Amino acid sequence: MKVRGNANQICEKYLSLARDAATAGDRIMAENYFQHAEHYYRVVNGDGQRTPQHQQRQPQVAEKPQPAENPQPADAAPTEPATEPQS
């Protein structure tokens, strides 16, 4: 069986099928149809709201300064380059 229509019509159809299955005593099919109806309910209520919220949630990425090649703490004395002993 193929359920056709827009998301709202499909949601209503699955709710109707779920109620019929529950009335007939088939709890498993009723739960299956209720889950399908819930999916389409979310599609109906979430349509058009995803994009603006998604854009608001993304943080602005600031450029990080690049670290120096050999950073030293401010209170540390400068170090002398290592030299090889002369013989």
N, C-alpha and C positions, 0 to 999 in steps of 0.2 A: 504494500500500500504506500503510495507517495502522497505526502501532504504538501499542498501547494498554496501559495498566497504570500502576502507580505508577512513580516515578522509578527505583527499583532494578530493576524488571522491564524497563523500557525500556532502561536501560543494558545489561543482560545480552542483550537481544534485538539491540541494535546491535552488541555485541561478536560475537555469533554470526553476524550478517550480514556483518560485516567479515572474520571468519575464512573464511567460505564464499567471499566475493569474492576474497580473497587466494589461496585454494586453487584457484579457477577461473582465476587469472592476471589478474584485473581489478584492477590496483593503484590506479586512480583511485577506483573505487567502494569499495574496501577502505579507502582513506584517508578518504573521505567518511564512511563508517560509523564509523570509529575516532574521527573528530572529533565526531560526534554522541554516541557513547558517552562520550567525555571530558566533554562538556557535562553529560550526565546524571550522570556520576560526581561532578562538582563540585556539582551540585544535591543529590545524596544526602549528600555529606560536608559541605556548607555549610548544610544545612537546620537552622534553629534557632540557629545560631551567629552569624548576621549581626547581629541586634539588640543583644545585649549588647556586642559589640565596637564596634559603631557608636556606642553611647552612651558608651563609655569613651574613644573617640578624640576626641570633641568637647570642646574646651577650654572651661573656664569663662570667660565673658566678663565682665571687671571693668569697671565704669563708669569712664570716663576723666574727669578733671576738665576742665571747660570752660576754654579759654584766656582770659586777660584781653583786654579790647578793645585796649589798647595796651601790650603787655608790653615791659619794659625790662630790660636786663641788670642784675644786682645792683651791679656796679661802675661803672655809667654814671651821670653826673650828670643830674638832672632837666632836661628841656628846657623852655624858655619857649615859649608859643604864639607863632606868627608874628603880627606886627602890621603893619598897612599904614603906610607913611610918611605923616606928616601934612604938609600943605602950607600 
